[in-house]
Amino acid sequence: MYNKIIKLIIAAGILAYAVYQFTEGFIGNGIMLILLSSVFVFLYFKNEFILLAFLRLRKQDFEGAKKWLNKIKNPESALVTKQQGYYNYLHGIMVSQSNMNEAEKYFKKAIALGLSMDHDLAMAKLNLSGIAFSKRRKQEAQKLLSEAQKLDKQGMLTDQIKMMKENMKRSQMPNQHYGTGGSLRAQKRRG
């Protein structure tokens, strides 16, 4: 895994060679080299392994996504801050299937580092809300759920948010078996 600064150095070197090509009269080569240097600048801001992990997750291939994420050995030196957020976000999604405590740590770290897309932030908060609800922290779960609903401007998570709200309402309802008049034997004796 390359350090993020190396990508910028490579882009600067290619750009310098493109300027040299322009001065020598090879305009086509210069333009092509500028386009090539822009690829390295793009990869500085959008890590290639995270992009490949997202592609694997779209196909529901959690093992493949984990394989690509494991290629990032030191996320602090290899990724910019937002990409570190997505690194933790993806780990949180994959770990949430098996270990809620670890998933909660990953999602909280992803939110602290920042995610650039509102629906990704909403998804992280929705997952955190579900984790908090399962740990019987209902106020925190409701707060996170309302934040997720505000962030979901395109309505991509409306069904999941609605389902989570229904689950919360169901758990708050009192049990109906209290005050029904006792057991069936006692009712038969009275009748």
Secondary structure, 3 states (H helix, E strand, C coil): CCCHHHHHHHHHHHHHHHHHHHHCCCHHHHHHHHHHHHHHHHHHHCCHHHHHHHHHHHCCCHHHHHHHHHCCCCHHHHCCHHHHHHHHHHHHHHHCCCCHHHHHHHHHHHHHHCCCCHHHHHHHHHHHHHHHHHCCCHHHHHHHHHHHHHHCCCCCCHHHHHHHHHHHHHHHCCCCCCCCCCCHHHHHHHC
